[in-house]
């Protein structure tokens, strides 16, 4: 990819579509605290982009722990309205009061609001879409199987939203360890019948085949830079060397970014609407007895 957002890599038809209207992507990050979620989001949406934090609703930021931040990313005239929902401390062993409930409530609330807007004739044409298009689920680089807590959370989440499991802090594992950990995780995800994006939705996703072989993506986040030739790159520096975030030999960061920002950008939004939202809406209507 030549640009941070990779929007130029979109097929031309889609590119025109994006250019004509502003595009929105709502991402949620879930995982134990300290796994590098915040650092990773800063890395993913490089600050080289023109970034603007929009005003938040003071009521929501005070009352819920699950917190959305809004950004406007602009690249070559293409505007991507990005919402990143941070979920502090999930699964923190020392702090069990943080659990999946507020996260699921947030997800459901966005579906409910969309449903309400859909039923209101005045709003039909431009419903603000706050629904979560993907949950990036951070898994600790333990090398062992999926923890019970993670398995449960992934299972619950994957019934409601697109879930992309991610191995955090890839720089703490060797290539062999990463490979073996990936096999273990893939087996565990299958054993628990956990649906993940894009693998479980492959028929709906064009051009993702190549990316599939890197799943689950291992990532590195960093706030530091180094010079490689005359290029400034994000990295983590150790006594024994430098690990570059965007080097495909060091982590799957570039593949994940390509999936989110380019190859599957539309598919994430469409799957959210066609699969998850429709499921939620159907369940809700059945409950209401219609
Ligand atoms: P969060 O609680 O999940 O949001 O984690 P933070 O982003 O606050 O990061 C927690 C700590 O992990 C910080 O000291 C980061 O510098 C460090 N960290 C973040 N990403 C990485 C990574 O990819 N590799 C390593 N080794 N450390 C990281």
Boltz pocket constraint, residues with backbone or C-beta under 6 A from the ligand:
constraints:
  - pocket:
      binder: B
      contacts: [[A, 31], [A, 32], [A, 33], [A, 34], [A, 35], [A, 36], [A, 37], [A, 38], [A, 39], [A, 40], [A, 168], [A, 169], [A, 170], [A, 171], [A, 172], [A, 219], [A, 220], [A, 221], [A, 222], [A, 236]]
      max_distance: 6.0
